[in-house]
């Protein structure tokens, strides 16, 4: 009964922090850490210690999977080089430099154990970086931070395991490198297979609730086999999430995706809140262990402060040249774009002139690749990063639950284990409290407010793309009723443009046409009977138009022609309209 009551109170605390946090201007995870800290100080609350394997195997895979599903795949691909550098090079560099520091300032800690502690405090946390999303920073910065936090756990855990092995035996850099490559390669293959299979299996399930339940098993179906094979279960869960997020719009119905989004957001809320709450609750047990070990609490506090400053400075030293490199890349983009646009795109015509049979499929792939490359260059130029964005990237690199969990995996016979775990805990909590609480102020000071009308041109272009796809689908139908509906849709669109309703979406236009069709159907004028349209025909045609519009959006996504935010909003509008049209047809039946 006590455990049940504690669970209910924890859920209420998570809900309260989520609701109150925005009103106070404080992120909910920070409130939960403080709440757990205060509760842990109550005399009636016993010391709490959670087995780290429960969090590594049971909490992190679904959290990382969910974050990967919502990760914009196009932005992830575009900045994969920078994300890989932050996830691998920076973690290795930080671990080694911090290892040297810990070996120097902590008595009894050899270099291998120092590198192990450096690997523990080096990775940023996917849960912690969720704070950044609500601050209005550049979508490119958010994508880089999310991608880094999704992938750097594997680097840190492989280094941690190798360093722990090095405490008892000798290890070589080649052995660590081989272990890392094997861990990532095997995990990536397993995650890709699980993501690919899950999409095709769930596409055959008609019940959205059942499909969502199946989706809850996906991160574990990816992570468990990877761990059994000695690979990274977290990387497997991330890859499965990326594959699922990329293909969901193509394979899953709108109702399935809507159900997934709602349920996974609930899972994220509960798991994230529970993790941060547990972080606060474990503080008293850690302090007691440190005091019993006579390690000195204040000594640990000072070492943690030095470690946090050091890891931030190392991150700044790495990010500064990275931002300059990305800036030079954007500057070279204009010259490369001119050369690309001068290339001949009709490879079929070139093949005919060369006396070869034209390959139209190859020609289409070449044009798509060329458009994608040009769109990438436009993205790098339009979303170019400067020192302000670099400052945000440095300060938003908060440590979190991964640091604490990794610290608790240190073997029980590790020298000064309680003190090392306590240092990792202080680094994580201080990072969240200091950086997390000051990040909104820093963003407001550095980043000017975005112009709300900046995306108007993109939305107009996207709307024209959808209209062209819809009209093409009507033209392919070829019957009289389709031509009549097309005529009325053109009239409705013209009216919306004449009235200045330039931001109307497909749902508004469909409603206008449906109203016109319904009005004609009910009209008592004799000439109206000749132009009467069957509402069921309208519904079927509209569903076909929605599919054509969605296909056009997915093609545009593959080419990178629009931002992830604009494409996501358009897909959500189409999903909502399709669900509405299907429900109307069911009610009518």
C-alpha positions as CSV (number, residue, x, y, z in Angstrom):
1,X,0.0,0.0,0.0
2,X,2.9,2.4,0.8
3,X,4.4,1.7,-2.6
4,X,1.1,2.4,-4.3
5,X,0.6,5.6,-2.4
6,X,4.1,6.7,-3.3
7,X,3.5,6.0,-6.9
8,X,0.2,8.1,-6.9
9,X,1.9,11.0,-5.1
10,X,4.8,10.9,-7.7
11,X,2.4,11.1,-10.6
12,X,0.6,14.0,-9.0
13,X,3.9,15.7,-8.4
14,X,4.9,15.2,-12.0
15,X,1.6,16.6,-13.2
16,X,1.8,19.6,-10.8
17,X,5.4,20.4,-11.8
18,X,4.5,20.3,-15.5
19,X,1.5,22.6,-15.0
20,X,3.1,25.0,-12.6
21,X,6.6,25.2,-14.1
22,X,5.7,27.4,-17.2
23,X,3.8,29.8,-15.0
24,X,6.8,30.2,-12.7
25,X,9.2,30.4,-15.7
26,X,11.0,27.3,-14.4
27,X,11.4,24.1,-16.3
28,X,9.4,21.2,-14.8
29,X,12.5,18.9,-14.5
30,X,14.2,21.4,-12.2
31,X,11.1,21.7,-10.0
32,X,11.1,17.9,-9.7
33,X,14.7,17.7,-8.7
34,X,14.2,20.2,-6.0
35,X,11.0,18.5,-4.9
36,X,12.8,15.1,-4.6
37,X,15.6,16.8,-2.7
38,X,13.2,18.3,-0.2
39,X,11.3,15.0,0.3
40,X,14.5,13.1,0.8
41,X,15.3,15.3,3.8
42,X,12.2,14.3,5.7
43,X,12.9,12.0,8.6
44,X,10.2,9.6,7.7
45,X,11.5,9.0,4.2
46,X,13.9,6.1,4.1
47,X,17.1,6.2,1.9
48,X,16.2,5.4,-1.7
49,X,18.5,3.8,-4.2
50,X,17.4,2.6,-7.6
51,X,19.2,-0.2,-9.4
52,X,20.8,1.6,-12.3
53,X,20.1,-1.3,-14.6
54,X,16.4,-0.5,-14.3
55,X,17.0,2.9,-15.7
56,X,19.5,1.9,-18.4
57,X,17.4,-1.0,-19.6
58,X,13.9,0.1,-18.7
59,X,13.7,3.9,-18.8
60,X,16.3,5.3,-21.2
61,X,15.4,3.1,-24.3
62,X,11.8,4.3,-24.5
63,X,12.8,7.9,-23.8
64,X,15.5,7.9,-26.5
65,X,13.2,6.1,-28.9
66,X,10.4,8.6,-28.4
67,X,12.9,11.5,-28.9
68,X,14.3,9.9,-32.0
69,X,10.8,9.4,-33.5
70,X,10.1,13.1,-33.3
71,X,13.6,14.0,-34.5
72,X,13.5,15.8,-37.9
73,X,15.3,13.3,-40.1
74,X,16.3,15.9,-42.8
75,X,17.9,18.2,-40.2
76,X,19.6,15.2,-38.6
77,X,21.1,14.2,-42.0
78,X,22.2,17.7,-42.9
79,X,24.2,18.2,-39.7
80,X,25.2,14.6,-39.1
81,X,28.9,15.5,-39.3
82,X,28.6,18.1,-36.6
83,X,26.4,15.9,-34.5
84,X,28.9,13.0,-34.9
85,X,31.7,15.3,-33.8
86,X,29.8,16.4,-30.7
87,X,28.7,12.8,-29.9
88,X,32.1,11.1,-30.4
89,X,35.0,13.4,-30.7
90,X,33.9,15.8,-27.9
91,X,33.0,13.0,-25.5
92,X,36.4,11.2,-26.0
93,X,38.2,14.5,-25.7
94,X,36.3,15.5,-22.6
95,X,36.8,12.1,-21.0
96,X,40.5,12.0,-21.5
97,X,41.1,15.6,-20.3
98,X,38.8,15.2,-17.3
99,X,40.5,11.9,-16.5
100,X,43.8,13.7,-16.3
101,X,42.2,16.4,-14.1
102,X,40.6,13.8,-11.7
103,X,43.9,11.8,-11.6
104,X,45.6,15.0,-10.5
105,X,43.2,16.4,-7.9
106,X,41.6,13.3,-6.3
107,X,43.9,11.2,-4.2
108,X,43.9,7.5,-4.9
109,X,42.3,7.8,-8.4
110,X,44.5,6.4,-11.1
111,X,44.3,7.5,-14.8
112,X,42.0,4.7,-15.9
113,X,39.5,5.5,-13.1
114,X,39.8,9.2,-13.8
115,X,38.9,8.6,-17.4
116,X,36.0,6.5,-16.3
117,X,34.7,9.4,-14.2
118,X,35.3,11.7,-17.1
119,X,33.2,9.5,-19.4
120,X,30.4,9.6,-16.8
121,X,30.2,13.4,-16.7
122,X,30.9,14.0,-20.4
123,X,27.6,13.2,-22.2
124,X,24.8,15.6,-22.4
125,X,21.4,14.3,-21.6
126,X,18.4,13.9,-23.9
127,X,15.9,14.6,-21.1
128,X,17.8,17.7,-20.0
129,X,17.9,19.2,-23.5
130,X,14.1,19.0,-23.7
131,X,14.3,22.3,-21.8
132,X,15.7,24.0,-24.9
133,X,12.8,23.2,-27.2
134,X,10.5,25.7,-25.5
135,X,12.8,28.6,-25.7
136,X,12.4,29.6,-29.4
137,X,16.0,29.0,-30.4
138,X,17.0,28.1,-34.0
139,X,15.6,24.8,-35.1
140,X,19.0,23.9,-36.3
141,X,20.5,24.4,-32.8
142,X,17.7,22.2,-31.4
143,X,18.4,19.5,-33.9
144,X,22.1,19.5,-33.2
145,X,21.5,19.3,-29.4
146,X,19.0,16.6,-29.7
147,X,21.1,14.6,-32.1
148,X,24.1,14.9,-29.9
149,X,22.2,13.8,-26.8
150,X,20.8,10.8,-28.6
151,X,24.1,9.4,-29.8
152,X,26.7,10.4,-27.2
153,X,25.5,7.9,-24.6
154,X,27.0,5.0,-26.6
155,X,30.4,6.7,-26.7
156,X,30.4,7.5,-23.0
157,X,29.3,4.0,-22.0
158,X,31.8,2.2,-24.2
159,X,34.6,4.4,-22.8
160,X,33.3,3.8,-19.2
161,X,33.3,0.0,-19.7
162,X,36.8,0.1,-21.2
163,X,38.2,2.4,-18.5
164,X,36.7,0.2,-15.8
165,X,38.3,-2.8,-17.4
166,X,41.6,-0.9,-17.5
167,X,41.5,-0.4,-13.8
168,X,42.1,-4.2,-13.3
169,X,43.9,-5.0,-16.6
170,X,45.6,-3.3,-19.5
171,X,43.5,-2.1,-22.4
172,X,44.7,-0.6,-25.7
173,X,43.3,2.2,-27.7
174,X,42.8,-0.1,-30.6
175,X,40.7,-2.4,-28.4
176,X,38.5,0.4,-27.3
177,X,38.1,1.6,-30.9
178,X,37.2,-1.9,-32.1
179,X,34.7,-2.2,-29.2
180,X,33.1,1.1,-30.1
181,X,32.8,0.3,-33.8
182,X,31.3,-3.1,-33.1
183,X,28.9,-1.7,-30.5
184,X,27.6,1.0,-32.8
185,X,27.5,-1.1,-36.0
186,X,25.7,-4.0,-34.5
187,X,23.2,-1.8,-32.6
188,X,22.6,0.3,-35.8
189,X,21.8,-2.9,-37.8
190,X,19.5,-4.3,-35.2
191,X,17.7,-0.9,-34.7
192,X,17.2,-0.5,-38.5
193,X,15.7,-4.0,-38.8
194,X,13.4,-3.5,-35.9
195,X,12.2,-0.1,-37.2
196,X,11.7,-1.4,-40.7
197,X,9.8,-4.5,-39.5
198,X,7.7,-2.5,-37.0
199,X,6.4,-0.1,-39.6
200,X,5.2,-2.9,-41.9
201,X,3.7,-4.9,-39.1
202,X,1.8,-2.0,-37.6
203,X,0.6,-0.9,-41.0
204,X,-1.5,-4.1,-41.1
205,X,-3.1,-3.5,-37.7
206,X,-6.4,-1.7,-38.0
207,X,-6.9,-0.8,-34.3
208,X,-4.9,2.3,-33.4
209,X,-4.8,1.3,-29.7
210,X,-3.4,-2.1,-30.5
211,X,-0.8,-0.5,-32.8
212,X,0.3,1.9,-30.1
213,X,0.7,-1.0,-27.6
214,X,2.9,-2.7,-30.2
215,X,4.9,0.5,-30.5
216,X,5.6,0.5,-26.8
217,X,7.6,-2.7,-27.3
218,X,9.8,-1.4,-30.1
219,X,12.5,0.3,-28.0
220,X,12.9,-2.9,-26.0
221,X,12.8,-5.2,-29.1
222,X,15.7,-3.1,-30.4
223,X,17.7,-2.6,-27.2
224,X,17.5,-6.1,-25.6
225,X,19.0,-8.1,-28.5
226,X,21.7,-5.4,-28.9
227,X,22.7,-5.7,-25.3
228,X,22.7,-9.5,-25.4
229,X,25.2,-9.2,-28.3
230,X,27.4,-6.8,-26.4
231,X,26.3,-3.8,-28.4
232,X,24.7,-0.5,-27.3
233,X,21.0,-1.0,-26.6
234,X,20.5,2.8,-26.5
235,X,21.9,3.2,-30.0
236,X,19.6,0.4,-31.3
237,X,16.6,2.1,-29.7
238,X,17.6,5.5,-31.3
239,X,18.0,4.0,-34.8
240,X,14.7,2.2,-34.5
241,X,13.1,5.5,-33.5
242,X,14.7,7.4,-36.4
243,X,13.5,4.7,-39.0
244,X,10.0,4.8,-37.5
245,X,9.8,8.5,-37.5
246,X,11.0,8.7,-41.1
247,X,8.5,6.2,-42.4
248,X,5.4,6.8,-40.2
249,X,3.7,9.2,-42.5
250,X,4.1,6.7,-45.4
251,X,3.1,3.5,-43.7
252,X,0.8,4.4,-40.7
253,X,-2.7,5.8,-40.9
254,X,-3.4,9.3,-39.5
255,X,-5.4,7.7,-36.6
256,X,-2.4,5.5,-35.7
257,X,0.0,8.4,-35.7
258,X,-2.3,10.6,-33.7
259,X,-2.7,7.8,-31.1
260,X,1.1,7.3,-31.0
261,X,1.8,11.0,-30.4
262,X,-0.7,11.3,-27.6
263,X,0.3,8.1,-25.8
264,X,4.1,8.6,-26.2
265,X,3.9,12.1,-24.9
266,X,2.2,10.7,-21.8
267,X,5.0,8.1,-21.5
268,X,7.6,10.8,-21.9
269,X,6.0,13.0,-19.3
270,X,5.9,10.2,-16.7
271,X,9.3,8.7,-17.3
272,X,11.1,12.0,-17.5
273,X,9.4,13.3,-14.3
274,X,10.1,10.0,-12.5
275,X,13.8,10.2,-13.4
276,X,14.3,13.7,-12.2
277,X,12.3,13.0,-9.0
278,X,14.4,10.0,-8.3
279,X,17.6,12.1,-8.8
280,X,16.5,14.4,-5.9
281,X,15.3,11.5,-3.7
282,X,18.7,9.7,-3.8
283,X,20.7,12.6,-2.5
284,X,20.5,11.8,1.2
285,X,21.6,8.2,0.7
286,X,24.6,9.5,-1.3
287,X,25.6,12.0,1.4
288,X,25.4,9.4,4.1
289,X,27.7,7.0,2.1
290,X,30.2,9.8,1.6
291,X,30.2,10.8,5.3
292,X,30.6,7.1,6.3
293,X,33.5,6.8,4.0
294,X,35.2,9.9,5.5
295,X,35.7,11.3,2.0
296,X,34.5,14.7,2.9
297,X,31.3,16.2,1.5
298,X,32.7,19.7,0.9
299,X,35.7,18.2,-0.8
300,X,33.4,16.4,-3.2
301,X,31.4,19.7,-3.8
302,X,34.6,21.5,-4.7
303,X,35.8,18.8,-7.1
304,X,32.3,18.7,-8.7
305,X,32.4,22.5,-9.2
306,X,35.9,22.2,-10.8
307,X,34.6,19.4,-13.0
308,X,31.6,21.3,-14.2
309,X,33.6,24.4,-15.1
310,X,36.2,22.2,-16.9
311,X,33.7,20.3,-18.9
312,X,32.0,23.5,-20.0
313,X,35.3,25.1,-21.0
314,X,36.3,22.0,-23.0
315,X,32.9,22.1,-24.7
316,X,33.3,25.8,-25.5
317,X,36.8,25.2,-26.9
318,X,35.4,22.5,-29.2
319,X,32.2,24.3,-30.3
320,X,34.0,27.6,-31.2
321,X,36.0,26.2,-34.2
322,X,33.0,24.0,-35.1
323,X,30.8,27.1,-35.5
324,X,33.5,28.8,-37.6
325,X,33.7,25.7,-39.8
326,X,30.0,25.6,-40.3
327,X,30.0,29.3,-41.1
328,X,32.7,28.9,-43.8
329,X,30.6,26.0,-45.2
330,X,27.6,28.3,-45.6
331,X,29.7,31.0,-47.3
332,X,30.9,28.5,-49.9
333,X,27.4,27.3,-50.5
334,X,26.5,30.1,-52.9
335,X,29.4,29.3,-55.2
336,X,28.6,25.6,-55.1
337,X,24.9,26.3,-55.7
338,X,25.7,28.2,-58.9
339,X,27.7,25.3,-60.2
340,X,25.0,22.8,-59.3
341,X,22.3,24.8,-61.0
342,X,24.4,25.0,-64.2
343,X,24.5,21.2,-64.5
344,X,22.2,19.5,-67.1
345,X,19.4,17.7,-65.4
346,X,17.9,15.8,-68.3
347,X,20.3,12.8,-68.3
348,X,17.9,10.9,-70.6
349,X,18.4,13.4,-73.3
350,X,22.2,13.3,-72.8
351,X,22.0,9.5,-73.1
352,X,20.2,9.7,-76.4
353,X,22.8,12.2,-77.8
354,X,25.5,9.8,-76.7
355,X,23.8,6.9,-78.5
356,X,22.7,5.1,-75.3
357,X,19.2,4.0,-74.2
358,X,17.7,6.6,-71.8
359,X,17.3,5.6,-68.2
360,X,14.3,7.7,-67.0
361,X,14.5,6.3,-63.4
362,X,18.1,7.3,-63.1
363,X,17.3,10.7,-64.5
364,X,14.6,11.2,-61.9
365,X,16.9,10.1,-59.1
366,X,19.6,12.5,-60.3
367,X,17.1,15.5,-60.4
368,X,15.9,14.6,-56.9
369,X,19.5,14.4,-55.6
370,X,20.3,17.8,-57.3
371,X,17.3,19.5,-55.8
372,X,18.1,18.0,-52.4
373,X,21.7,19.3,-52.6
374,X,20.5,22.8,-53.6
375,X,17.9,22.7,-50.7
376,X,20.7,21.7,-48.3
377,X,22.8,24.7,-49.4
378,X,19.8,27.0,-48.9
379,X,19.3,25.6,-45.5
380,X,22.9,26.1,-44.4
381,X,22.7,29.7,-45.7
382,X,19.3,30.6,-44.2
383,X,20.0,28.9,-40.9
384,X,23.7,29.9,-40.6
385,X,25.1,29.8,-37.1
386,X,27.1,32.5,-35.4
387,X,28.7,33.0,-32.0
388,X,25.4,33.6,-30.4
389,X,24.1,30.1,-31.5
390,X,27.5,28.7,-30.4
391,X,27.0,30.1,-26.9
392,X,23.6,28.5,-26.7
393,X,25.0,25.2,-27.8
394,X,27.7,25.4,-25.1
395,X,25.4,26.5,-22.3
396,X,22.6,24.1,-23.2
397,X,24.9,21.0,-22.9
398,X,23.5,20.0,-19.6
399,X,24.2,16.8,-17.8
400,X,21.4,14.7,-16.4
401,X,20.2,11.2,-15.6
402,X,22.7,9.4,-17.8
403,X,25.5,10.8,-15.8
404,X,24.0,9.7,-12.5
405,X,23.0,6.2,-13.8
406,X,26.4,5.7,-15.4
407,X,28.1,6.6,-12.1
408,X,26.1,4.0,-10.2
409,X,27.4,1.2,-12.6
410,X,30.9,1.6,-11.1
411,X,31.8,-1.7,-9.4
412,X,31.2,-2.0,-5.7
413,X,35.0,-2.4,-5.0
414,X,35.9,0.8,-6.8
415,X,38.1,3.0,-4.6
416,X,36.2,6.0,-3.2
417,X,33.1,4.8,-5.1
418,X,30.6,6.7,-3.0
419,X,32.5,10.0,-3.4
420,X,32.8,9.4,-7.2
421,X,29.1,8.8,-7.5
422,X,28.4,11.8,-5.3
423,X,30.6,14.0,-7.6
424,X,28.7,12.8,-10.7
425,X,25.4,13.5,-8.9
426,X,26.5,17.0,-8.0
427,X,27.7,17.7,-11.6
428,X,24.4,16.6,-13.0
429,X,22.2,18.4,-10.6
430,X,24.2,21.6,-10.6
431,X,24.3,21.6,-14.3
432,X,20.5,21.3,-14.5
433,X,19.9,23.9,-11.8
434,X,22.5,26.5,-12.9
435,X,22.4,26.1,-16.7
436,X,18.8,25.1,-16.9
437,X,17.6,28.1,-14.8
438,X,19.7,30.7,-16.6
439,X,19.3,29.3,-20.1
440,X,16.0,31.2,-20.8
441,X,17.5,34.5,-19.7
442,X,20.6,33.8,-21.9
443,X,18.4,33.0,-24.9
444,X,16.3,36.2,-24.5
445,X,19.5,38.2,-24.2
446,X,21.4,36.7,-27.2
447,X,18.7,35.6,-29.7
448,X,16.3,38.3,-31.1
449,X,12.6,37.3,-31.3
450,X,11.8,35.6,-34.6
451,X,9.6,37.5,-37.0
452,X,6.1,35.7,-37.0
453,X,5.7,36.5,-40.7
454,X,9.1,35.1,-41.7
455,X,7.5,31.8,-42.8
456,X,4.6,33.3,-44.7
457,X,6.4,32.8,-48.1
458,X,7.2,29.2,-47.2
459,X,3.6,28.6,-46.2
460,X,2.3,30.1,-49.4
461,X,4.6,27.9,-51.5
462,X,3.6,24.9,-49.6
463,X,0.0,25.6,-50.0
464,X,0.4,26.0,-53.8
465,X,2.2,22.6,-53.8
466,X,-0.8,21.0,-52.1
467,X,-3.2,22.7,-54.5
468,X,-1.3,21.5,-57.5
469,X,-1.2,17.9,-56.2
470,X,-5.0,18.0,-55.5
471,X,-5.8,19.4,-58.9
472,X,-3.6,16.9,-60.6
473,X,-5.5,14.1,-58.8
474,X,-8.8,15.5,-60.0
475,X,-7.6,15.8,-63.5
476,X,-6.6,12.2,-63.4
477,X,-10.1,11.2,-62.5
478,X,-11.4,12.5,-65.8
479,X,-15.2,12.2,-65.2
480,X,-17.7,15.0,-65.3
481,X,-18.2,15.2,-61.5
482,X,-14.5,15.4,-60.9
483,X,-14.3,18.3,-63.4
484,X,-17.2,20.0,-61.7
485,X,-15.6,19.6,-58.3
486,X,-12.3,20.9,-59.7
487,X,-14.1,24.0,-61.0
488,X,-15.7,24.7,-57.7
489,X,-12.4,24.2,-55.8
490,X,-10.7,26.7,-58.2
491,X,-13.6,29.2,-57.5
492,X,-13.2,28.6,-53.7
493,X,-9.5,29.2,-53.8
494,X,-9.9,32.3,-55.9
495,X,-12.4,33.7,-53.4
496,X,-10.1,33.0,-50.5
497,X,-7.2,34.8,-52.3
498,X,-9.4,37.7,-53.3
499,X,-10.5,38.1,-49.7
500,X,-6.9,38.1,-48.5
501,X,-7.2,34.8,-46.7
502,X,-3.8,33.7,-47.9
503,X,-3.2,31.5,-44.9
504,X,-6.2,29.2,-45.3
505,X,-5.4,25.6,-45.2
506,X,-6.6,22.6,-47.1
507,X,-9.3,21.9,-44.5
508,X,-10.9,25.4,-44.9
509,X,-10.9,25.0,-48.7
510,X,-12.4,21.5,-48.5
511,X,-15.2,22.8,-46.2
512,X,-15.9,25.6,-48.6
513,X,-16.3,23.2,-51.5
514,X,-18.4,20.8,-49.4
515,X,-20.7,23.6,-48.5
516,X,-21.0,24.7,-52.1
517,X,-21.8,21.1,-53.1
518,X,-24.3,20.7,-50.3
519,X,-25.9,24.0,-51.3
520,X,-26.3,22.9,-54.9
521,X,-27.7,19.6,-53.9
522,X,-30.4,21.1,-51.7
523,X,-31.2,23.8,-54.2
524,X,-34.7,23.8,-55.7
525,X,-33.6,25.4,-58.9
526,X,-34.2,23.2,-61.9
527,X,-30.8,23.9,-63.5
528,X,-29.1,22.9,-60.2
529,X,-30.0,19.2,-60.8
530,X,-27.8,19.2,-63.9
531,X,-24.8,20.3,-61.7
532,X,-25.7,18.2,-58.7
533,X,-22.7,16.3,-57.0
534,X,-23.1,13.2,-55.0
535,X,-21.7,13.9,-51.5
536,X,-20.2,10.4,-51.2
537,X,-18.4,11.0,-54.5
538,X,-17.0,14.2,-53.0
539,X,-15.8,12.4,-49.9
540,X,-14.1,9.6,-51.9
541,X,-12.4,12.2,-54.2
542,X,-11.3,14.3,-51.2
543,X,-9.6,11.2,-49.6
544,X,-7.8,10.6,-52.9
545,X,-6.8,14.2,-53.0
546,X,-5.5,14.0,-49.4
547,X,-3.3,11.0,-50.4
548,X,-2.0,12.9,-53.4
549,X,-1.2,15.9,-51.2
550,X,0.5,13.7,-48.6
551,X,2.6,12.1,-51.3
552,X,3.6,15.5,-52.6
553,X,4.6,16.5,-49.0
554,X,6.7,13.4,-48.6
555,X,8.5,14.0,-51.9
556,X,9.2,17.6,-50.8
557,X,10.5,16.3,-47.5
558,X,12.9,13.9,-49.3
559,X,14.1,16.8,-51.4
560,X,14.5,19.1,-48.3
561,X,12.5,21.9,-49.9
562,X,10.7,23.0,-46.8
563,X,11.4,23.3,-43.1
564,X,10.6,20.4,-40.8
565,X,8.1,22.7,-38.8
566,X,6.2,23.7,-41.9
567,X,6.0,20.1,-43.3
568,X,5.0,18.8,-39.9
569,X,2.2,21.3,-39.6
570,X,0.9,20.5,-43.1
571,X,1.0,16.8,-42.4
572,X,-0.9,17.3,-39.2
573,X,-3.6,19.4,-41.1
574,X,-4.0,16.6,-43.7
575,X,-4.2,13.9,-41.0
576,X,-6.9,15.9,-39.1
577,X,-8.8,16.4,-42.3
578,X,-8.6,12.8,-43.3
579,X,-9.9,11.6,-39.9
580,X,-12.8,14.1,-40.2
581,X,-13.7,13.0,-43.7
582,X,-13.6,9.3,-42.7
583,X,-15.7,9.9,-39.7
584,X,-18.3,11.8,-41.8
585,X,-18.5,8.9,-44.2
586,X,-18.9,6.5,-41.3
587,X,-21.7,8.6,-39.8
588,X,-23.4,8.9,-43.1
589,X,-23.3,5.2,-43.6
